């Protein structure tokens, strides 16, 4: 799945990138495609994600969560990625 992501660190510095992501075996893997983020994969265990919120951002679907003192914000304009990420994050958090 593809998305546009913003990662805000604990000093309020933001990094932006288009990413390919996958959820498998209770692990969210994020691979930047183009942007400021390094091309290395980010791996996040779903049970370590906190404060998941979904909302609308100027007509785009937005999901944000916290992990390791950073805020991850995924933005979508369509194609079902939003529903996929929201369903998997919420089910992991509720388990």
Phi and psi restraints in degrees (range 20) as a CNS / XPLOR table:
assign (resid 1 and name C) (resid 2 and name N)
       (resid 2 and name CA) (resid 2 and name C) 1.0 -119.0 20.0 2
assign (resid 2 and name N) (resid 2 and name CA)
       (resid 2 and name C) (resid 3 and name N) 1.0 149.6 20.0 2
assign (resid 2 and name C) (resid 3 and name N)
       (resid 3 and name CA) (resid 3 and name C) 1.0 -158.1 20.0 2
assign (resid 3 and name N) (resid 3 and name CA)
       (resid 3 and name C) (resid 4 and name N) 1.0 167.9 20.0 2
assign (resid 3 and name C) (resid 4 and name N)
       (resid 4 and name CA) (resid 4 and name C) 1.0 -104.7 20.0 2
assign (resid 4 and name N) (resid 4 and name CA)
       (resid 4 and name C) (resid 5 and name N) 1.0 132.2 20.0 2
assign (resid 4 and name C) (resid 5 and name N)
       (resid 5 and name CA) (resid 5 and name C) 1.0 -128.1 20.0 2
assign (resid 5 and name N) (resid 5 and name CA)
       (resid 5 and name C) (resid 6 and name N) 1.0 145.4 20.0 2
assign (resid 5 and name C) (resid 6 and name N)
       (resid 6 and name CA) (resid 6 and name C) 1.0 -122.0 20.0 2
assign (resid 6 and name N) (resid 6 and name CA)
       (resid 6 and name C) (resid 7 and name N) 1.0 132.6 20.0 2
assign (resid 6 and name C) (resid 7 and name N)
       (resid 7 and name CA) (resid 7 and name C) 1.0 -118.8 20.0 2
assign (resid 7 and name N) (resid 7 and name CA)
       (resid 7 and name C) (resid 8 and name N) 1.0 123.0 20.0 2
assign (resid 7 and name C) (resid 8 and name N)
       (resid 8 and name CA) (resid 8 and name C) 1.0 -110.9 20.0 2
assign (resid 8 and name N) (resid 8 and name CA)
       (resid 8 and name C) (resid 9 and name N) 1.0 120.5 20.0 2
assign (resid 8 and name C) (resid 9 and name N)
       (resid 9 and name CA) (resid 9 and name C) 1.0 -83.6 20.0 2
assign (resid 9 and name N) (resid 9 and name CA)
       (resid 9 and name C) (resid 10 and name N) 1.0 -179.1 20.0 2
assign (resid 9 and name C) (resid 10 and name N)
       (resid 10 and name CA) (resid 10 and name C) 1.0 -72.5 20.0 2
assign (resid 10 and name N) (resid 10 and name CA)
       (resid 10 and name C) (resid 11 and name N) 1.0 -4.4 20.0 2
assign (resid 10 and name C) (resid 11 and name N)
       (resid 11 and name CA) (resid 11 and name C) 1.0 -106.4 20.0 2
assign (resid 11 and name N) (resid 11 and name CA)
       (resid 11 and name C) (resid 12 and name N) 1.0 17.4 20.0 2
assign (resid 11 and name C) (resid 12 and name N)
       (resid 12 and name CA) (resid 12 and name C) 1.0 65.6 20.0 2
assign (resid 12 and name N) (resid 12 and name CA)
       (resid 12 and name C) (resid 13 and name N) 1.0 22.4 20.0 2
assign (resid 12 and name C) (resid 13 and name N)
       (resid 13 and name CA) (resid 13 and name C) 1.0 -87.0 20.0 2
assign (resid 13 and name N) (resid 13 and name CA)
       (resid 13 and name C) (resid 14 and name N) 1.0 132.5 20.0 2
assign (resid 13 and name C) (resid 14 and name N)
       (resid 14 and name CA) (resid 14 and name C) 1.0 -107.3 20.0 2
assign (resid 14 and name N) (resid 14 and name CA)
       (resid 14 and name C) (resid 15 and name N) 1.0 140.7 20.0 2
assign (resid 14 and name C) (resid 15 and name N)
       (resid 15 and name CA) (resid 15 and name C) 1.0 -122.4 20.0 2
assign (resid 15 and name N) (resid 15 and name CA)
       (resid 15 and name C) (resid 16 and name N) 1.0 143.2 20.0 2
assign (resid 15 and name C) (resid 16 and name N)
       (resid 16 and name CA) (resid 16 and name C) 1.0 -125.7 20.0 2
assign (resid 16 and name N) (resid 16 and name CA)
       (resid 16 and name C) (resid 17 and name N) 1.0 147.5 20.0 2
assign (resid 16 and name C) (resid 17 and name N)
       (resid 17 and name CA) (resid 17 and name C) 1.0 -167.9 20.0 2
assign (resid 17 and name N) (resid 17 and name CA)
       (resid 17 and name C) (resid 18 and name N) 1.0 153.2 20.0 2
assign (resid 17 and name C) (resid 18 and name N)
       (resid 18 and name CA) (resid 18 and name C) 1.0 -82.7 20.0 2
assign (resid 18 and name N) (resid 18 and name CA)
       (resid 18 and name C) (resid 19 and name N) 1.0 139.8 20.0 2
assign (resid 18 and name C) (resid 19 and name N)
       (resid 19 and name CA) (resid 19 and name C) 1.0 -135.3 20.0 2
assign (resid 19 and name N) (resid 19 and name CA)
       (resid 19 and name C) (resid 20 and name N) 1.0 158.2 20.0 2
assign (resid 19 and name C) (resid 20 and name N)
       (resid 20 and name CA) (resid 20 and name C) 1.0 -107.5 20.0 2
assign (resid 20 and name N) (resid 20 and name CA)
       (resid 20 and name C) (resid 21 and name N) 1.0 131.5 20.0 2
assign (resid 20 and name C) (resid 21 and name N)
       (resid 21 and name CA) (resid 21 and name C) 1.0 -132.7 20.0 2
assign (resid 21 and name N) (resid 21 and name CA)
       (resid 21 and name C) (resid 22 and name N) 1.0 157.5 20.0 2
assign (resid 21 and name C) (resid 22 and name N)
       (resid 22 and name CA) (resid 22 and name C) 1.0 -146.5 20.0 2
assign (resid 22 and name N) (resid 22 and name CA)
       (resid 22 and name C) (resid 23 and name N) 1.0 142.9 20.0 2
assign (resid 22 and name C) (resid 23 and name N)
       (resid 23 and name CA) (resid 23 and name C) 1.0 -116.3 20.0 2
assign (resid 23 and name N) (resid 23 and name CA)
       (resid 23 and name C) (resid 24 and name N) 1.0 119.7 20.0 2
assign (resid 23 and name C) (resid 24 and name N)
       (resid 24 and name CA) (resid 24 and name C) 1.0 -153.5 20.0 2
assign (resid 24 and name N) (resid 24 and name CA)
       (resid 24 and name C) (resid 25 and name N) 1.0 135.3 20.0 2
assign (resid 24 and name C) (resid 25 and name N)
       (resid 25 and name CA) (resid 25 and name C) 1.0 53.4 20.0 2
assign (resid 25 and name N) (resid 25 and name CA)
       (resid 25 and name C) (resid 26 and name N) 1.0 46.0 20.0 2
assign (resid 25 and name C) (resid 26 and name N)
       (resid 26 and name CA) (resid 26 and name C) 1.0 61.5 20.0 2
assign (resid 26 and name N) (resid 26 and name CA)
       (resid 26 and name C) (resid 27 and name N) 1.0 28.5 20.0 2
assign (resid 26 and name C) (resid 27 and name N)
       (resid 27 and name CA) (resid 27 and name C) 1.0 -133.1 20.0 2
assign (resid 27 and name N) (resid 27 and name CA)
       (resid 27 and name C) (resid 28 and name N) 1.0 129.4 20.0 2
assign (resid 27 and name C) (resid 28 and name N)
       (resid 28 and name CA) (resid 28 and name C) 1.0 -96.0 20.0 2
assign (resid 28 and name N) (resid 28 and name CA)
       (resid 28 and name C) (resid 29 and name N) 1.0 117.6 20.0 2
assign (resid 28 and name C) (resid 29 and name N)
       (resid 29 and name CA) (resid 29 and name C) 1.0 -107.8 20.0 2
assign (resid 29 and name N) (resid 29 and name CA)
       (resid 29 and name C) (resid 30 and name N) 1.0 127.6 20.0 2
assign (resid 29 and name C) (resid 30 and name N)
       (resid 30 and name CA) (resid 30 and name C) 1.0 -121.7 20.0 2
assign (resid 30 and name N) (resid 30 and name CA)
       (resid 30 and name C) (resid 31 and name N) 1.0 121.5 20.0 2
assign (resid 30 and name C) (resid 31 and name N)
       (resid 31 and name CA) (resid 31 and name C) 1.0 -118.8 20.0 2
assign (resid 31 and name N) (resid 31 and name CA)
       (resid 31 and name C) (resid 32 and name N) 1.0 110.8 20.0 2
assign (resid 31 and name C) (resid 32 and name N)
       (resid 32 and name CA) (resid 32 and name C) 1.0 -61.7 20.0 2
assign (resid 32 and name N) (resid 32 and name CA)
       (resid 32 and name C) (resid 33 and name N) 1.0 139.5 20.0 2
assign (resid 32 and name C) (resid 33 and name N)
       (resid 33 and name CA) (resid 33 and name C) 1.0 -101.9 20.0 2
assign (resid 33 and name N) (resid 33 and name CA)
       (resid 33 and name C) (resid 34 and name N) 1.0 -44.5 20.0 2
assign (resid 33 and name C) (resid 34 and name N)
       (resid 34 and name CA) (resid 34 and name C) 1.0 -157.4 20.0 2
assign (resid 34 and name N) (resid 34 and name CA)
       (resid 34 and name C) (resid 35 and name N) 1.0 133.7 20.0 2
assign (resid 34 and name C) (resid 35 and name N)
       (resid 35 and name CA) (resid 35 and name C) 1.0 145.5 20.0 2
assign (resid 35 and name N) (resid 35 and name CA)
       (resid 35 and name C) (resid 36 and name N) 1.0 -158.0 20.0 2
assign (resid 35 and name C) (resid 36 and name N)
       (resid 36 and name CA) (resid 36 and name C) 1.0 -84.7 20.0 2
assign (resid 36 and name N) (resid 36 and name CA)
       (resid 36 and name C) (resid 37 and name N) 1.0 -26.3 20.0 2
assign (resid 36 and name C) (resid 37 and name N)
       (resid 37 and name CA) (resid 37 and name C) 1.0 -64.9 20.0 2
assign (resid 37 and name N) (resid 37 and name CA)
       (resid 37 and name C) (resid 38 and name N) 1.0 147.2 20.0 2
assign (resid 37 and name C) (resid 38 and name N)
       (resid 38 and name CA) (resid 38 and name C) 1.0 -63.9 20.0 2
assign (resid 38 and name N) (resid 38 and name CA)
       (resid 38 and name C) (resid 39 and name N) 1.0 157.7 20.0 2
assign (resid 38 and name C) (resid 39 and name N)
       (resid 39 and name CA) (resid 39 and name C) 1.0 -79.1 20.0 2
assign (resid 39 and name N) (resid 39 and name CA)
       (resid 39 and name C) (resid 40 and name N) 1.0 6.3 20.0 2
assign (resid 39 and name C) (resid 40 and name N)
       (resid 40 and name CA) (resid 40 and name C) 1.0 -79.7 20.0 2
assign (resid 40 and name N) (resid 40 and name CA)
       (resid 40 and name C) (resid 41 and name N) 1.0 151.1 20.0 2
assign (resid 40 and name C) (resid 41 and name N)
       (resid 41 and name CA) (resid 41 and name C) 1.0 -73.9 20.0 2
assign (resid 41 and name N) (resid 41 and name CA)
       (resid 41 and name C) (resid 42 and name N) 1.0 142.0 20.0 2
assign (resid 41 and name C) (resid 42 and name N)
       (resid 42 and name CA) (resid 42 and name C) 1.0 -103.5 20.0 2
assign (resid 42 and name N) (resid 42 and name CA)
       (resid 42 and name C) (resid 43 and name N) 1.0 128.4 20.0 2
assign (resid 42 and name C) (resid 43 and name N)
       (resid 43 and name CA) (resid 43 and name C) 1.0 -118.9 20.0 2
assign (resid 43 and name N) (resid 43 and name CA)
       (resid 43 and name C) (resid 44 and name N) 1.0 127.3 20.0 2
assign (resid 43 and name C) (resid 44 and name N)
       (resid 44 and name CA) (resid 44 and name C) 1.0 -128.8 20.0 2
assign (resid 44 and name N) (resid 44 and name CA)
       (resid 44 and name C) (resid 45 and name N) 1.0 123.1 20.0 2
assign (resid 44 and name C) (resid 45 and name N)
       (resid 45 and name CA) (resid 45 and name C) 1.0 -71.8 20.0 2
assign (resid 45 and name N) (resid 45 and name CA)
       (resid 45 and name C) (resid 46 and name N) 1.0 129.0 20.0 2
assign (resid 45 and name C) (resid 46 and name N)
       (resid 46 and name CA) (resid 46 and name C) 1.0 -60.7 20.0 2
assign (resid 46 and name N) (resid 46 and name CA)
       (resid 46 and name C) (resid 47 and name N) 1.0 -28.4 20.0 2
assign (resid 46 and name C) (resid 47 and name N)
       (resid 47 and name CA) (resid 47 and name C) 1.0 -76.5 20.0 2
assign (resid 47 and name N) (resid 47 and name CA)
       (resid 47 and name C) (resid 48 and name N) 1.0 -3.5 20.0 2
assign (resid 47 and name C) (resid 48 and name N)
       (resid 48 and name CA) (resid 48 and name C) 1.0 -103.2 20.0 2
assign (resid 48 and name N) (resid 48 and name CA)
       (resid 48 and name C) (resid 49 and name N) 1.0 1.0 20.0 2
assign (resid 48 and name C) (resid 49 and name N)
       (resid 49 and name CA) (resid 49 and name C) 1.0 -84.6 20.0 2
assign (resid 49 and name N) (resid 49 and name CA)
       (resid 49 and name C) (resid 50 and name N) 1.0 136.1 20.0 2
assign (resid 49 and name C) (resid 50 and name N)
       (resid 50 and name CA) (resid 50 and name C) 1.0 -128.9 20.0 2
assign (resid 50 and name N) (resid 50 and name CA)
       (resid 50 and name C) (resid 51 and name N) 1.0 165.6 20.0 2
assign (resid 50 and name C) (resid 51 and name N)
       (resid 51 and name CA) (resid 51 and name C) 1.0 52.4 20.0 2
assign (resid 51 and name N) (resid 51 and name CA)
       (resid 51 and name C) (resid 52 and name N) 1.0 53.6 20.0 2
assign (resid 51 and name C) (resid 52 and name N)
       (resid 52 and name CA) (resid 52 and name C) 1.0 -77.4 20.0 2
assign (resid 52 and name N) (resid 52 and name CA)
       (resid 52 and name C) (resid 53 and name N) 1.0 128.3 20.0 2
assign (resid 52 and name C) (resid 53 and name N)
       (resid 53 and name CA) (resid 53 and name C) 1.0 -135.8 20.0 2
assign (resid 53 and name N) (resid 53 and name CA)
       (resid 53 and name C) (resid 54 and name N) 1.0 145.3 20.0 2
assign (resid 53 and name C) (resid 54 and name N)
       (resid 54 and name CA) (resid 54 and name C) 1.0 -125.6 20.0 2
assign (resid 54 and name N) (resid 54 and name CA)
       (resid 54 and name C) (resid 55 and name N) 1.0 146.1 20.0 2
assign (resid 54 and name C) (resid 55 and name N)
       (resid 55 and name CA) (resid 55 and name C) 1.0 -161.5 20.0 2
assign (resid 55 and name N) (resid 55 and name CA)
       (resid 55 and name C) (resid 56 and name N) 1.0 -176.0 20.0 2
assign (resid 55 and name C) (resid 56 and name N)
       (resid 56 and name CA) (resid 56 and name C) 1.0 -108.0 20.0 2
assign (resid 56 and name N) (resid 56 and name CA)
       (resid 56 and name C) (resid 57 and name N) 1.0 137.1 20.0 2
assign (resid 56 and name C) (resid 57 and name N)
       (resid 57 and name CA) (resid 57 and name C) 1.0 -128.4 20.0 2
assign (resid 57 and name N) (resid 57 and name CA)
       (resid 57 and name C) (resid 58 and name N) 1.0 96.9 20.0 2
assign (resid 57 and name C) (resid 58 and name N)
       (resid 58 and name CA) (resid 58 and name C) 1.0 50.7 20.0 2
assign (resid 58 and name N) (resid 58 and name CA)
       (resid 58 and name C) (resid 59 and name N) 1.0 45.4 20.0 2
assign (resid 58 and name C) (resid 59 and name N)
       (resid 59 and name CA) (resid 59 and name C) 1.0 87.8 20.0 2
assign (resid 59 and name N) (resid 59 and name CA)
       (resid 59 and name C) (resid 60 and name N) 1.0 -5.5 20.0 2
assign (resid 59 and name C) (resid 60 and name N)
       (resid 60 and name CA) (resid 60 and name C) 1.0 -101.8 20.0 2
assign (resid 60 and name N) (resid 60 and name CA)
       (resid 60 and name C) (resid 61 and name N) 1.0 146.9 20.0 2
assign (resid 60 and name C) (resid 61 and name N)
       (resid 61 and name CA) (resid 61 and name C) 1.0 -79.7 20.0 2
assign (resid 61 and name N) (resid 61 and name CA)
       (resid 61 and name C) (resid 62 and name N) 1.0 140.1 20.0 2
assign (resid 61 and name C) (resid 62 and name N)
       (resid 62 and name CA) (resid 62 and name C) 1.0 -131.5 20.0 2
assign (resid 62 and name N) (resid 62 and name CA)
       (resid 62 and name C) (resid 63 and name N) 1.0 133.7 20.0 2
assign (resid 62 and name C) (resid 63 and name N)
       (resid 63 and name CA) (resid 63 and name C) 1.0 -124.6 20.0 2
assign (resid 63 and name N) (resid 63 and name CA)
       (resid 63 and name C) (resid 64 and name N) 1.0 132.6 20.0 2
assign (resid 63 and name C) (resid 64 and name N)
       (resid 64 and name CA) (resid 64 and name C) 1.0 -132.8 20.0 2
assign (resid 64 and name N) (resid 64 and name CA)
       (resid 64 and name C) (resid 65 and name N) 1.0 151.8 20.0 2
assign (resid 64 and name C) (resid 65 and name N)
       (resid 65 and name CA) (resid 65 and name C) 1.0 -155.5 20.0 2
assign (resid 65 and name N) (resid 65 and name CA)
       (resid 65 and name C) (resid 66 and name N) 1.0 167.0 20.0 2
assign (resid 65 and name C) (resid 66 and name N)
       (resid 66 and name CA) (resid 66 and name C) 1.0 -110.1 20.0 2
assign (resid 66 and name N) (resid 66 and name CA)
       (resid 66 and name C) (resid 67 and name N) 1.0 143.1 20.0 2
assign (resid 66 and name C) (resid 67 and name N)
       (resid 67 and name CA) (resid 67 and name C) 1.0 -154.7 20.0 2
assign (resid 67 and name N) (resid 67 and name CA)
       (resid 67 and name C) (resid 68 and name N) 1.0 128.6 20.0 2
assign (resid 67 and name C) (resid 68 and name N)
       (resid 68 and name CA) (resid 68 and name C) 1.0 54.2 20.0 2
assign (resid 68 and name N) (resid 68 and name CA)
       (resid 68 and name C) (resid 69 and name N) 1.0 46.0 20.0 2
assign (resid 68 and name C) (resid 69 and name N)
       (resid 69 and name CA) (resid 69 and name C) 1.0 61.8 20.0 2
assign (resid 69 and name N) (resid 69 and name CA)
       (resid 69 and name C) (resid 70 and name N) 1.0 24.4 20.0 2
assign (resid 69 and name C) (resid 70 and name N)
       (resid 70 and name CA) (resid 70 and name C) 1.0 -127.5 20.0 2
assign (resid 70 and name N) (resid 70 and name CA)
       (resid 70 and name C) (resid 71 and name N) 1.0 150.5 20.0 2
assign (resid 70 and name C) (resid 71 and name N)
       (resid 71 and name CA) (resid 71 and name C) 1.0 -103.4 20.0 2
assign (resid 71 and name N) (resid 71 and name CA)
       (resid 71 and name C) (resid 72 and name N) 1.0 129.1 20.0 2
assign (resid 71 and name C) (resid 72 and name N)
       (resid 72 and name CA) (resid 72 and name C) 1.0 -108.4 20.0 2
assign (resid 72 and name N) (resid 72 and name CA)
       (resid 72 and name C) (resid 73 and name N) 1.0 127.5 20.0 2
assign (resid 72 and name C) (resid 73 and name N)
       (resid 73 and name CA) (resid 73 and name C) 1.0 -124.7 20.0 2
assign (resid 73 and name N) (resid 73 and name CA)
       (resid 73 and name C) (resid 74 and name N) 1.0 117.9 20.0 2
assign (resid 73 and name C) (resid 74 and name N)
       (resid 74 and name CA) (resid 74 and name C) 1.0 -102.6 20.0 2
assign (resid 74 and name N) (resid 74 and name CA)
       (resid 74 and name C) (resid 75 and name N) 1.0 130.5 20.0 2
assign (resid 74 and name C) (resid 75 and name N)
       (resid 75 and name CA) (resid 75 and name C) 1.0 -117.8 20.0 2
assign (resid 75 and name N) (resid 75 and name CA)
       (resid 75 and name C) (resid 76 and name N) 1.0 140.6 20.0 2
assign (resid 75 and name C) (resid 76 and name N)
       (resid 76 and name CA) (resid 76 and name C) 1.0 -135.7 20.0 2
assign (resid 76 and name N) (resid 76 and name CA)
       (resid 76 and name C) (resid 77 and name N) 1.0 148.0 20.0 2
assign (resid 76 and name C) (resid 77 and name N)
       (resid 77 and name CA) (resid 77 and name C) 1.0 -112.6 20.0 2
assign (resid 77 and name N) (resid 77 and name CA)
       (resid 77 and name C) (resid 78 and name N) 1.0 -0.2 20.0 2
assign (resid 77 and name C) (resid 78 and name N)
       (resid 78 and name CA) (resid 78 and name C) 1.0 155.2 20.0 2
assign (resid 78 and name N) (resid 78 and name CA)
       (resid 78 and name C) (resid 79 and name N) 1.0 -160.4 20.0 2
assign (resid 78 and name C) (resid 79 and name N)
       (resid 79 and name CA) (resid 79 and name C) 1.0 71.8 20.0 2
assign (resid 79 and name N) (resid 79 and name CA)
       (resid 79 and name C) (resid 80 and name N) 1.0 9.3 20.0 2
assign (resid 79 and name C) (resid 80 and name N)
       (resid 80 and name CA) (resid 80 and name C) 1.0 86.4 20.0 2
assign (resid 80 and name N) (resid 80 and name CA)
       (resid 80 and name C) (resid 81 and name N) 1.0 -5.3 20.0 2
assign (resid 80 and name C) (resid 81 and name N)
       (resid 81 and name CA) (resid 81 and name C) 1.0 -62.7 20.0 2
assign (resid 81 and name N) (resid 81 and name CA)
       (resid 81 and name C) (resid 82 and name N) 1.0 -37.7 20.0 2
assign (resid 81 and name C) (resid 82 and name N)
       (resid 82 and name CA) (resid 82 and name C) 1.0 -58.9 20.0 2
assign (resid 82 and name N) (resid 82 and name CA)
       (resid 82 and name C) (resid 83 and name N) 1.0 -49.9 20.0 2
assign (resid 82 and name C) (resid 83 and name N)
       (resid 83 and name CA) (resid 83 and name C) 1.0 -63.0 20.0 2
assign (resid 83 and name N) (resid 83 and name CA)
       (resid 83 and name C) (resid 84 and name N) 1.0 -39.6 20.0 2
assign (resid 83 and name C) (resid 84 and name N)
       (resid 84 and name CA) (resid 84 and name C) 1.0 -60.9 20.0 2
assign (resid 84 and name N) (resid 84 and name CA)
       (resid 84 and name C) (resid 85 and name N) 1.0 -51.2 20.0 2
assign (resid 84 and name C) (resid 85 and name N)
       (resid 85 and name CA) (resid 85 and name C) 1.0 -66.5 20.0 2
assign (resid 85 and name N) (resid 85 and name CA)
       (resid 85 and name C) (resid 86 and name N) 1.0 -45.2 20.0 2
assign (resid 85 and name C) (resid 86 and name N)
       (resid 86 and name CA) (resid 86 and name C) 1.0 -60.4 20.0 2
assign (resid 86 and name N) (resid 86 and name CA)
       (resid 86 and name C) (resid 87 and name N) 1.0 -46.6 20.0 2
assign (resid 86 and name C) (resid 87 and name N)
       (resid 87 and name CA) (resid 87 and name C) 1.0 -60.6 20.0 2
assign (resid 87 and name N) (resid 87 and name CA)
       (resid 87 and name C) (resid 88 and name N) 1.0 -46.5 20.0 2
assign (resid 87 and name C) (resid 88 and name N)
       (resid 88 and name CA) (resid 88 and name C) 1.0 -70.8 20.0 2
assign (resid 88 and name N) (resid 88 and name CA)
       (resid 88 and name C) (resid 89 and name N) 1.0 -38.7 20.0 2
assign (resid 88 and name C) (resid 89 and name N)
       (resid 89 and name CA) (resid 89 and name C) 1.0 -67.3 20.0 2
assign (resid 89 and name N) (resid 89 and name CA)
       (resid 89 and name C) (resid 90 and name N) 1.0 -46.5 20.0 2
assign (resid 89 and name C) (resid 90 and name N)
       (resid 90 and name CA) (resid 90 and name C) 1.0 -64.4 20.0 2
assign (resid 90 and name N) (resid 90 and name CA)
       (resid 90 and name C) (resid 91 and name N) 1.0 -41.2 20.0 2
assign (resid 90 and name C) (resid 91 and name N)
       (resid 91 and name CA) (resid 91 and name C) 1.0 -66.8 20.0 2
assign (resid 91 and name N) (resid 91 and name CA)
       (resid 91 and name C) (resid 92 and name N) 1.0 -35.3 20.0 2
assign (resid 91 and name C) (resid 92 and name N)
       (resid 92 and name CA) (resid 92 and name C) 1.0 -69.4 20.0 2
assign (resid 92 and name N) (resid 92 and name CA)
       (resid 92 and name C) (resid 93 and name N) 1.0 -38.3 20.0 2
assign (resid 92 and name C) (resid 93 and name N)
       (resid 93 and name CA) (resid 93 and name C) 1.0 -73.0 20.0 2
assign (resid 93 and name N) (resid 93 and name CA)
       (resid 93 and name C) (resid 94 and name N) 1.0 -36.3 20.0 2
assign (resid 93 and name C) (resid 94 and name N)
       (resid 94 and name CA) (resid 94 and name C) 1.0 -76.5 20.0 2
assign (resid 94 and name N) (resid 94 and name CA)
       (resid 94 and name C) (resid 95 and name N) 1.0 -19.4 20.0 2
